[in-house]
């Protein structure tokens, strides 16, 4: 079984970032390519009115993972996630927060059953709902992005169970065959 891992946007005024940082190419983060690493922090700003809740995932155009989630991924054995520290400014308090990282999940996998990769781009779905992952094509990847919809982060059953057992918070885990966009 496969799961979509995303921020819990059901939380009232859930915290998210407001923009793409200067010098960051959003397409690089959704292309699956390896990006040169840097320990230089990226400056990002929370959306005004964000709640003070801080979970393991923060939403926005580019998702942020908390250092605790990155440690869980490393302890599990995930080796295809690159990360860069973020200095996160809360515009409502003018306080800079630390502990979140901009993540790049390396490698896109074509593995959605029934998806016609040979169709013309305008004949393909613009988003995926209620889909099934072909486990043979996904291989042993514990976390990955879909070639068919690179904004979605997919995790396998084993990683999902590990994260839940280790206290994952502020995230939604939705089975791919139950996923809908509202």
Contact map, one row per residue, 1 for C-alpha under 8 A:
11100000000000000000000000000000000000000000000000000000000000000000000000000000000000000000000000000000000000000000000000000000000010000000000000000000000110000000000000000010000000
11110000000000000000000000000000000000000000000000000000000000000000000000000000000000000000000000000000000000000000000000000000000010000000000000000000011110000000000000000011000000
11111000000000000000000000000000000000000000000000000000000000000000000000000000000000000000000000000000000000000000000000000000000000000000000000000000011110010000000000001111000000
01111100000000000000000000000000000000000000000000000000000000000000000000000000000000000000000000000000000000000000000000000000000000000000000000000001111000000000000000011111001000
00111110000000000000000000000000000000000000000000000000000000000000000000000000000000000000000000000000000000000000000000000000000000000000000000000001111000000000000000111100000000
00011111000000000000000000000000000000000000000000000000101000000000000000000000000000000000000000000000000000000000000000000000000000000000000000000001100000000000000000111000000000
00001111100000000000000000000000000000000000000000000000111000000000000000000000000000000000000000000000000000000000000000000000000000000000000000000000000000000000000001110000000000
00000111111001000000000000000000000000000000000000000000100000000000000000000000000000000000000000000000000000000000000000000000000000000000000000000000000000000000000001110000000000
00000011111101000000000000000000000000000000000000000000001000000000000000000000000000000000000000000000000000000000000000000000000000000000000000000000000000000000000000000000000000
00000001111101000000000000000000000000000000000000000000000000000000000000000000000000000000000000000000000000000000000000000000000000000000000000000000000000000000000000000000000000
00000001111111000000000000000000000000000000000000000000000000000000000000000000000000000000000000000000000000000000000000000000000000000000000000000000000000000000000000000000000000
00000000111111000000000000000000000000000000000000100000000000000000000000000000000000000000000000000000000000000000000000000000000000000000000000000000000000000000000000000000000000
00000000001111100000000000000000000000000000000011100000000000000000000000000000000000000000000000000000000000000000000000000000000000000000000000000000000000000000000000000000000000
00000001111111110000000000000000000000000000000001101000000000000000000000000000000000000000000000000000000000000000000000000000000000000000000000000000000000000000000000000000000000
00000000000011111000000000000000000000000000011001111100011000000000000000000000000000000000000000000000000000000000000000000000000000000000000000000000000000000000000000000000000000
00000000000001111100000000000000000000000000011001000000011100000000000000000000000000000000000000000000000000000000000000000000000000000000000000000000000000000000000000000000000000
00000000000000111110000000000000000000000001111000000000011110000000000000000000000000000000000000000000000000000000000000000000000000000000000000000000000000000000000000000000000000
00000000000000011111000000000000000000000001111000000000000110000000000000000000000000000000000000000000000000000000000000000000000000000000000000000000000000000000000000000000000000
00000000000000001111100000000000000000000001100000000000000110000000000000000000000000000000000000000000000000000000000000000000000000000000000000000000000000000000000000000000000000
00000000000000000111110101000000000000000001000000000000000011000000000000000000000000000000000000000000000000000000000000000000000000000000000000000000000000000000000000000000000000
00000000000000000011111100000000000000000111000000000000000000000000000000000000000000000000000000000000000000000000000000000000000000000000000000000000000000000000000000000000000000
00000000000000000001111100000000000000000000000000000000000000000000000000000000000000000000000000000000000000000000000000000000000000000000000000000000000000000000000000000000000000
00000000000000000000111110000000000000000000000000000000000000000000000000000000000000000000000000000000000000000000000000000000000000000000000000000000000000000000000000000000000000
00000000000000000001111111000000000000000000000000000000000000000000000000000000000000000000000000000000000000000000000000000000000000000000000000000000000000000000000000000000000000
00000000000000000000001111111000000000000000000000000000000000000000000000000000000000000000000000000000000000000000000000000000000000000000000000000000000000000000000000000000000000
00000000000000000001000111111100000000000000000000000000000011000000000000000000000000000000000000000000000000000000000000000000000000000000000000000000000000000000000000000000000000
00000000000000000000000011111110000000000000000000000000000000000000000000000000000000000000000000000000000000000000000000000000000000000000000000000000000000000000000000000000000000
00000000000000000000000011111111101000000000000000000000000000000000000000000000000000000000000000000000000000000000000000000000000000000000000000000000000000000000000000000000000000
00000000000000000000000011111111100000000000000000000000000001000000000000000000000000000000000000000011100000000000000000000000000000000000000000000000000000000000000000000000000000
00000000000000000000000001111111000000000000000000000000000000000000000000000000000000000000000000000001000000000000000000000000000000000000000010000110000000000000000000000000000000
00000000000000000000000000111111100000000000000000000000000000000000000000000000000000000000000000000000001100000000000000000000000000000000000000000100000000000000000000000000000000
00000000000000000000000000011111110000000000000000000000000000000000000000000000000000000000000000000001111100000000000000000000000000000000000010000000000000000000000000000000000000
00000000000000000000000000011011111000000000000000000000000000000000000000000000000000000000000000000000011000000000000000000000000000000000000000000000000000000000000000000000000000
00000000000000000000000000000001111100000000000000000000000000000000000000000000010000000000000000000001011000000000000000000000000000000000000000000000000000000000000000000000000000
00000000000000000000000000010000111110000000000000000000000000000000000000000000010000000000000000000001000000000000000000000000000000000000000000000000000000000000000000000000000000
00000000000000000000000000000000011111000000000000000000000000000000000000000000000000000000000000000000000000000000000000000000000000000000000000000000000000000000000000000000000000
00000000000000000000000000000000001111100000000000000000000000000000000000000000011100000000000000000000000000000000000000000000000000000000000000000000000000000000000000000000000000
00000000000000000000000000000000000111111000000000000000000000000000000000000000000100000000000000000000000000000000000000000000000000000000000000000000000000000000000000000000000000
00000000000000000000000000000000000011111000000000000000000000000000000000000000000110000000000000000000000000000000000000000000000000000000000000000000000000000000000000000000000000
00000000000000000000000000000000000001111100000000000000000000000000000000000000000110000000000000000000000000000000000000000000000000000000000000000000000000000000000000000000000000
00000000000000000000000000000000000001111110000000000000000000000000000000000000000111100000000000000000000000000000000000000000000000000000000000000000000000000000000000000000000000
00000000000000000000100000000000000000011111000000000000000000000000000000000000000111100000000000000100000000000000000000000000000000000000000000000000000000000000000000000000000000
00000000000000000000100000000000000000001111100000000000000000000000000000000000000001111000000000000000000000000000000000000000000000000000000000000000000000000000000000000000000000
00000000000000001111100000000000000000000111110000000000000000000000000000000000000001111000000000000000000000000000000000000000000000000000000000000000000000000000000000000000000000
00000000000000001110000000000000000000000011111000000000000000000000000000000000000000011110000000000000000000000000000000000000000000000000000000000000000000000000000000000000000000
00000000000000111100000000000000000000000001111101000000000000000000000000000000000000011110000000000000000000000000000000000000000000000000000000000000000000000000000000000000000000
00000000000000111100000000000000000000000000111111000000000000000000000000000000000000000110000000000000000000000000000000000000000000000000000000000000000000000000000000000000000000
00000000000000000000000000000000000000000000011111000000000000000000000000000000000000000111000000000000000000000000000000000000000000000000000000000000000000000000000000000000000000
00000000000010000000000000000000000000000000001111100000000000000000000000000000000000000001000000000000000000000000000000000000000000000000000000000000000000000000000000000000000000
00000000000011110000000000000000000000000000011111110000000000000000000000000000000000000000000000000000000000000000000000000000000000000000000000000000000000000000000000000000000000
00000000000111100000000000000000000000000000000011111000000000000000000000000000000000000000000000000000000000000000000000000000000000000000000000000000000000000000000000000000000000
00000000000000100000000000000000000000000000000001111100000000000000000000000000000000000000000000000000000000000000000000000000000000000000000000000000000000000000000000000000000000
00000000000001100000000000000000000000000000000000111110000000000000000000000000000000000000000000000000000000000000000000000000000000000000000000000000000000000000000000000000000000
00000000000000100000000000000000000000000000000000011111110000000000000000000000000000000000000000000000000000000000000000000000000000000000000000000000000000000000000001000000000000
00000000000000000000000000000000000000000000000000001111110000000100000000000000000000000000000000000000000000000000000000000000000000000000000000000000000000000000000011100000000000
00000000000000000000000000000000000000000000000000000111110000001111100000000000000000000000000000000000000000000000000000000000000000000000000000000000000000000000000111100000000000
00000111000000000000000000000000000000000000000000000111111000111100100000000000000000000000000000000000000000000000000000000000000000000000000000000000000000000000000011100000000000
00000010000000111000000000000000000000000000000000000111111100111100000000000000000000000000000000000000000000000000000000000000000000000000000000000000000000000000000001000000000000
00000110100000111000000000000000000000000000000000000000111111110000000000000000000000000000000000000000000000000000000000000000000000000000000000000000000000000000000000000000000000
00000000000000011110000000000000000000000000000000000000011111100000000000000000000000000000000000000000000000000000000000000000000000000000000000000000000000000000000000000000000000
00000000000000001111000001000000000000000000000000000000001111100000000000000000000000000000000000000000000000000000000000000000000000000000000000000000000000000000000000000000000000
00000000000000000001000001001000000000000000000000000000001111110000000000000000000000000000000000000110000000000000000000000000000000000000000000000000000000000000000000000000000000
00000000000000000000000000000000000000000000000000000000111111111000000000000000000000000000000000000110000000000000000000000000000000000000000000000000000000000000000000000000000000
00000000000000000000000000000000000000000000000000000000111001111100000000000000000000000000000000011110000000000000000000000000000000000000000000000000000000000000000000000000000000
00000000000000000000000000000000000000000000000000000001110000111110110000000000000000000000000000011110000000000000000000000000000000000000000000000000000000000000000000000000000000
00000000000000000000000000000000000000000000000000000011110000011111110000000000000000000000000000111000000000000000000000000000000000000000000000000000000000000000000000000000000000
00000000000000000000000000000000000000000000000000000001000000001111111000000000000000000000000000111000000000000000000000000000000000000000000000000000000000000000000000000000000000
00000000000000000000000000000000000000000000000000000001000000000111111100000000000000000000000000000000000000000000000000000000000000000000000000000000000000000000000000000000000000
00000000000000000000000000000000000000000000000000000001100000001111111110000000000000000000000000000000000000000000000000000000000000000000000000000000000000000000000100000000000000
00000000000000000000000000000000000000000000000000000000000000001111111111000000000000000000000000000000000000000000000000000000000000000000000000000000000000000000000000000000000000
00000000000000000000000000000000000000000000000000000000000000000011111111100000000000000000000000000000000000000000000000000000000000000000000000000000000000000000000000000000000000
00000000000000000000000000000000000000000000000000000000000000000001111111110000000000000000000000000000000000000000000000000000000000000000000000000000000000000010010000000000000000
00000000000000000000000000000000000000000000000000000000000000000000111111111100000000000000000000000000000000000000000000000000000000000000000000000000000000000000000000000000000000
00000000000000000000000000000000000000000000000000000000000000000000011111111110000000000000000000000000000000000000000000000000000000000000000000000000000000000000000000000000000000
00000000000000000000000000000000000000000000000000000000000000000000001111111100000000000000000000000000000000000000000000000000000000000000000000000000000000000000000000000000000000
00000000000000000000000000000000000000000000000000000000000000000000000111111100000000000000000000000000000000000000000000000000000000000000000000000000000000100100000000000000000000
00000000000000000000000000000000000000000000000000000000000000000000000011111110000000000000000000000000000000000000000000000000000000000000000000000000000000000000000000000000000000
00000000000000000000000000000000000000000000000000000000000000000000000011111111100000000000000000000000000000000000000000000000000000000000011000000000000000000000000000000000000000
00000000000000000000000000000000000000000000000000000000000000000000000001001111100000000000000000000000000000000000000000000000000000000000000000000000000000000000000000000000000000
00000000000000000000000000000000000000000000000000000000000000000000000000000111110000000000000000000000111000000000000000000000000000000000001000000000000000000000000000000000000000
00000000000000000000000000000000000000000000000000000000000000000000000000000111111000000000000000000011110000000000000000000000000000000000000000000000000000000000000000000000000000
00000000000000000000000000000000011010000000000000000000000000000000000000000001111100000000000000000011110000000000000000000000000000000000000000000000000000000000000000000000000000
00000000000000000000000000000000000010000000000000000000000000000000000000000000111110000000000000001111000000000000000000000000000000000000000000000000000000000000000000000000000000
00000000000000000000000000000000000011111100000000000000000000000000000000000000011111000000000000001110000000000000000000000000000000000000000000000000000000000000000000000000000000
00000000000000000000000000000000000000111100000000000000000000000000000000000000001111100000000001111100000000000000000000000000000000000000000000000000000000000000000000000000000000
00000000000000000000000000000000000000001111000000000000000000000000000000000000000111110000000001111100000000000000000000000000000000000000000000000000000000000000000000000000000000
00000000000000000000000000000000000000001111000000000000000000000000000000000000000011111000000111010000000000000000000000000000000000000000000000000000000000000000000000000000000000
00000000000000000000000000000000000000000011110000000000000000000000000000000000000001111100000111010000000000000000000000000000000000000000000000000000000000000000000000000000000000
00000000000000000000000000000000000000000011110000000000000000000000000000000000000000111110011110000000000000000000000000000000000000000000000000000000000000000000000000000000000000
00000000000000000000000000000000000000000000111100000000000000000000000000000000000000011111111110000000000000000000000000000000000000000000000000000000000000000000000000000000000000
00000000000000000000000000000000000000000000111100000000000000000000000000000000000000001111111000000000000000000000000000000000000000000000000000000000000000000000000000000000000000
00000000000000000000000000000000000000000000000110000000000000000000000000000000000000000111110000000000000000000000000000000000000000000000000000000000000000000000000000000000000000
00000000000000000000000000000000000000000000000000000000000000000000000000000000000000000111111000000000000000000000000000000000000000000000000000000000000000000000000000000000000000
00000000000000000000000000000000000000000000000000000000000000000000000000000000000000001111111100000000000000000000000000000000000000000000000000000000000000000000000000000000000000
00000000000000000000000000000000000000000000000000000000000000000000000000000000000000001110111110000000000000000000000000000000000000000000000000000000000000000000000000000000000000
00000000000000000000000000000000000000000000000000000000000000000000000000000000000000111100011111000000000000000000000000000000000000000000000000000000000000000000000000000000000000
00000000000000000000000000000000000000000000000000000000000000000000000000000000000000111100001111100000000000000000000000000000000000000000000000000000000000000000000000000000000000
00000000000000000000000000000000000000000000000000000000000000000000000000000000000011110000000111110000000000000000000000000000000000000000000000000000000000000000000000000000000000
00000000000000000000000000000000000000000000000000000000000000000110000000000000000011000000000011111000000000000000000000000000000000000000000000000000000000000000000000000000000000
00000000000000000000000000000000000000000000000000000000000000011110000000000000000011110000000001111100000000000000000000000000000000000000000000000000000000000000000000000000000000
00000000000000000000000000000000000000000000000000000000000000011110000000000000001111000000000000111110000000000000000000000000000000000000000000000000000000000000000000000000000000
00000000000000000000000000000000000000000100000000000000000001111000000000000000001111000000000000011111000000000000000000000000000000000000000000000000000000000000000000000000000000
00000000000000000000000000001000000000000000000000000000000001111000000000000000111100000000000000001111100000000000000000000000000000000000000000000000000000000000000000000000000000
00000000000000000000000000001101011000000000000000000000000000000000000000000000111000000000000000000111110000000000000000000000000000000000000000000000000000000000000000000000000000
00000000000000000000000000001001000000000000000000000000000000000000000000000001110000000000000000000011111000000000000000000000000000000000001110000000000000000000000000000000000000
00000000000000000000000000000001110000000000000000000000000000000000000000000001110000000000000000000001111100000000000000000000000000000000000110000000000000000000000000000000000000
00000000000000000000000000000011110000000000000000000000000000000000000000000001000000000000000000000000111110000000000000000000000000000000000110000000000000000000000000000000000000
00000000000000000000000000000011000000000000000000000000000000000000000000000000000000000000000000000000011111000000000000000000000000000000000111100100000000000000000000000000000000
00000000000000000000000000000000000000000000000000000000000000000000000000000000000000000000000000000000001111100000000000000000000000001100000111100000000000000000000000000000000000
00000000000000000000000000000000000000000000000000000000000000000000000000000000000000000000000000000000000111110000000000000000000000001100000001110000000000000000000000000000000000
00000000000000000000000000000000000000000000000000000000000000000000000000000000000000000000000000000000000011111000000000000000000011101100000001100000000000000000000000000000000000
00000000000000000000000000000000000000000000000000000000000000000000000000000000000000000000000000000000000001111110000000000000001111000000000001010000000000000000000000000000000000
00000000000000000000000000000000000000000000000000000000000000000000000000000000000000000000000000000000000000111110000000000000001111000000000000000000000000000000000000000000000000
00000000000000000000000000000000000000000000000000000000000000000000000000000000000000000000000000000000000000011111000000000000000000000000000000000000000000000000000000000000000000
00000000000000000000000000000000000000000000000000000000000000000000000000000000000000000000000000000000000000011111100000000000000000000000000000010000000000000000000000000000000000
00000000000000000000000000000000000000000000000000000000000000000000000000000000000000000000000000000000000000000111111000010000000000000000000000000000000000000000000000000000000000
00000000000000000000000000000000000000000000000000000000000000000000000000000000000000000000000000000000000000000011111000010000000000000000000000000000000000000000000000000000000000
00000000000000000000000000000000000000000000000000000000000000000000000000000000000000000000000000000000000000000001111100000000000000000000000000000000000000000000000000000000000000
00000000000000000000000000000000000000000000000000000000000000000000000000000000000000000000000000000000000000000001111110110000000000000000000000000000000000000000000000000000000000
00000000000000000000000000000000000000000000000000000000000000000000000000000000000000000000000000000000000000000000011111110000000000000000000000000000000000000000000000000000000000
00000000000000000000000000000000000000000000000000000000000000000000000000000000000000000000000000000000000000000000001111110000000000000000000000000000000000000000000000000000000000
00000000000000000000000000000000000000000000000000000000000000000000000000000000000000000000000000000000000000000000000111111000000000000000000000000000000000000000000000000000000000
00000000000000000000000000000000000000000000000000000000000000000000000000000000000000000000000000000000000000000000001111111000000000000000000000000000000000000000000000000000000000
00000000000000000000000000000000000000000000000000000000000000000000000000000000000000000000000000000000000000000001101111111100000000000000000000000000000000000000000000000000000000
00000000000000000000000000000000000000000000000000000000000000000000000000000000000000000000000000000000000000000000000001111111000000000000000000000000000000000000000000000000000000
00000000000000000000000000000000000000000000000000000000000000000000000000000000000000000000000000000000000000000000000000011111000000000000000000000000000000000000000000000000000000
00000000000000000000000000000000000000000000000000000000000000000000000000000000000000000000000000000000000000000000000000001111100000000000000000001000000000000000000000000000000000
00000000000000000000000000000000000000000000000000000000000000000000000000000000000000000000000000000000000000000000000000001111111000000000000000001000000000000000000000000000000100
00000000000000000000000000000000000000000000000000000000000000000000000000000000000000000000000000000000000000000000000000000011111000000000000000000000000000000000000000000001111110
00000000000000000000000000000000000000000000000000000000000000000000000000000000000000000000000000000000000000000000000000000001111100000000000000000000000000000000000000000001111100
00000000000000000000000000000000000000000000000000000000000000000000000000000000000000000000000000000000000000011000000000000001111110000000000000000000000000000000000000000001111000
00000000000000000000000000000000000000000000000000000000000000000000000000000000000000000000000000000000000000011000000000000000011111000000000000000000000000000000000000000001100000
11000000000000000000000000000000000000000000000000000000000000000000000000000000000000000000000000000000000000111000000000000000001111100100000000000000000000000000000000000001000000
00000000000000000000000000000000000000000000000000000000000000000000000000000000000000000000000000000000000000111000000000000000000111111100000000000000000000000000000000000000000000
00000000000000000000000000000000000000000000000000000000000000000000000000000000000000000000000000000000000000100000000000000000000011111110000000000000000000000000000000000000000000
00000000000000000000000000000000000000000000000000000000000000000000000000000000000000000000000000000000000000000000000000000000000001111110000000000000000000000000000000000000000000
00000000000000000000000000000000000000000000000000000000000000000000000000000000000000000000000000000000000011100000000000000000000001111110000000000000000000000000000000000000000000
00000000000000000000000000000000000000000000000000000000000000000000000000000000000000000000000000000000000011100000000000000000000011111111100000000000000000000000000000000000000000
00000000000000000000000000000000000000000000000000000000000000000000000000000000000000000000000000000000000000000000000000000000000000111111100000000000000000000000000000000000000000
00000000000000000000000000000000000000000000000000000000000000000000000000000000000000000000000000000000000000000000000000000000000000000111110000000000000000000000000000000000000000
00000000000000000000000000000000000000000000000000000000000000000000000000000000000000000000000000000000000000000000000000000000000000000111111100000000001100000000000000000000000000
00000000000000000000000000000000000000000000000000000000000000000000000000000100000000000000000000000000000000000000000000000000000000000001111100000000001101100000000000000000000000
00000000000000000000000000000000000000000000000000000000000000000000000000000101000000000000000000000000100000000000000000000000000000000000111110000000111100100000000000000000000000
00000000000000000000000000000000000000000000000000000000000000000000000000000000000000000000000000000000111110000000000000000000000000000000111111000000111000000000000000000000000000
00000000000000000000000000000101000000000000000000000000000000000000000000000000000000000000000000000000111110000000000000000000000000000000001111101111110000000000000000000000000000
00000000000000000000000000000000000000000000000000000000000000000000000000000000000000000000000000000000000111110000000000000000000000000000000111111111110000000000000000000000000000
00000000000000000000000000000000000000000000000000000000000000000000000000000000000000000000000000000000000111100000000000000000000000000000000011111100000000000000000000000000000000
00000000000000000000000000000000000000000000000000000000000000000000000000000000000000000000000000000000000001010010000000000000000000000000000001111100000000000000000000000000000000
00000000000000000000000000000000000000000000000000000000000000000000000000000000000000000000000000000000000000000000000000000011000000000000000011111111000000000000000000000000000000
00000000000000000000000000000110000000000000000000000000000000000000000000000000000000000000000000000000000100000000000000000000000000000000000011111111100000000000000000000000000000
00000000000000000000000000000100000000000000000000000000000000000000000000000000000000000000000000000000000000000000000000000000000000000000000011001111100000000000000000000000000000
00011100000000000000000000000000000000000000000000000000000000000000000000000000000000000000000000000000000000000000000000000000000000000000000011001111110000000000000000000000000000
00011100000000000000000000000000000000000000000000000000000000000000000000000000000000000000000000000000000000000000000000000000000000000000001111000111111000000000000000000000000000
01111000000000000000000000000000000000000000000000000000000000000000000000000000000000000000000000000000000000000000000000000000000000000000001111000001111100000000000000000000000000
01111000000000000000000000000000000000000000000000000000000000000000000000000000000000000000000000000000000000000000000000000000000000000000111100000000111110110000000000000000000000
11100000000000000000000000000000000000000000000000000000000000000000000000000000000000000000000000000000000000000000000000000000000000000000111000000000011111110000000000000000000000
11100000000000000000000000000000000000000000000000000000000000000000000000000000000000000000000000000000000000000000000000000000000000000000000000000000001111111000000000000000000000
00000000000000000000000000000000000000000000000000000000000000000000000000000000000000000000000000000000000000000000000000000000000000000000010000000000000111111100000000000000000000
00000000000000000000000000000000000000000000000000000000000000000000000000010000000000000000000000000000000000000000000000000000000000000000011000000000001111111110000000000000000000
00100000000000000000000000000000000000000000000000000000000000000000000000000000000000000000000000000000000000000000000000000000000000000000000000000000001111111111000000001000000000
00000000000000000000000000000000000000000000000000000000000000000000000000000000000000000000000000000000000000000000000000000000000000000000000000000000000011111111100000000000000000
00000000000000000000000000000000000000000000000000000000000000000000000000010000000000000000000000000000000000000000000000000000000000000000000000000000000001111111110000000000000000
00000000000000000000000000000000000000000000000000000000000000000000000100000000000000000000000000000000000000000000000000000000000000000000000000000000000000111111111100000000000000
00000000000000000000000000000000000000000000000000000000000000000000000000000000000000000000000000000000000000000000000000000000000000000000000000000000000000011111111100000000000000
00000000000000000000000000000000000000000000000000000000000000000000000000000000000000000000000000000000000000000000000000000000000000000000000000000000000000001111111100000000000000
00000000000000000000000000000000000000000000000000000000000000000000000100000000000000000000000000000000000000000000000000000000000000000000000000000000000000000111111100000000000000
00000000000000000000000000000000000000000000000000000000000000000000000000000000000000000000000000000000000000000000000000000000000000000000000000000000000000000011111110000000000000
00000000000000000000000000000000000000000000000000000001000000000000100000000000000000000000000000000000000000000000000000000000000000000000000000000000000000000011111111100000000000
00000000000000000000000000000000000000000000000000000011100000000000000000000000000000000000000000000000000000000000000000000000000000000000000000000000000000000000001111100000000000
00000011000000000000000000000000000000000000000000000111110000000000000000000000000000000000000000000000000000000000000000000000000000000000000000000000000000000000000111110000000000
00001111000000000000000000000000000000000000000000000011100000000000000000000000000000000000000000000000000000000000000000000000000000000000000000000000000000000000000111111000000000
00011111000000000000000000000000000000000000000000000000000000000000000000000000000000000000000000000000000000000000000000000000000000000000000000000000000000000000000001111100000000
00111100000000000000000000000000000000000000000000000000000000000000000000000000000000000000000000000000000000000000000000000000000000000000000000000000000000010000000000111110000000
00111000000000000000000000000000000000000000000000000000000000000000000000000000000000000000000000000000000000000000000000000000000000000000000000000000000000000000000000011111011000
11110000000000000000000000000000000000000000000000000000000000000000000000000000000000000000000000000000000000000000000000000000000000000000000000000000000000000000000000001111111000
01110000000000000000000000000000000000000000000000000000000000000000000000000000000000000000000000000000000000000000000000000000111110000000000000000000000000000000000000000111111000
00000000000000000000000000000000000000000000000000000000000000000000000000000000000000000000000000000000000000000000000000000000111100000000000000000000000000000000000000000011111000
00000000000000000000000000000000000000000000000000000000000000000000000000000000000000000000000000000000000000000000000000000000111000000000000000000000000000000000000000000111111100
00010000000000000000000000000000000000000000000000000000000000000000000000000000000000000000000000000000000000000000000000000000111000000000000000000000000000000000000000000111111110
00000000000000000000000000000000000000000000000000000000000000000000000000000000000000000000000000000000000000000000000000000001110000000000000000000000000000000000000000000000011111
00000000000000000000000000000000000000000000000000000000000000000000000000000000000000000000000000000000000000000000000000000000100000000000000000000000000000000000000000000000001111
00000000000000000000000000000000000000000000000000000000000000000000000000000000000000000000000000000000000000000000000000000000000000000000000000000000000000000000000000000000000111
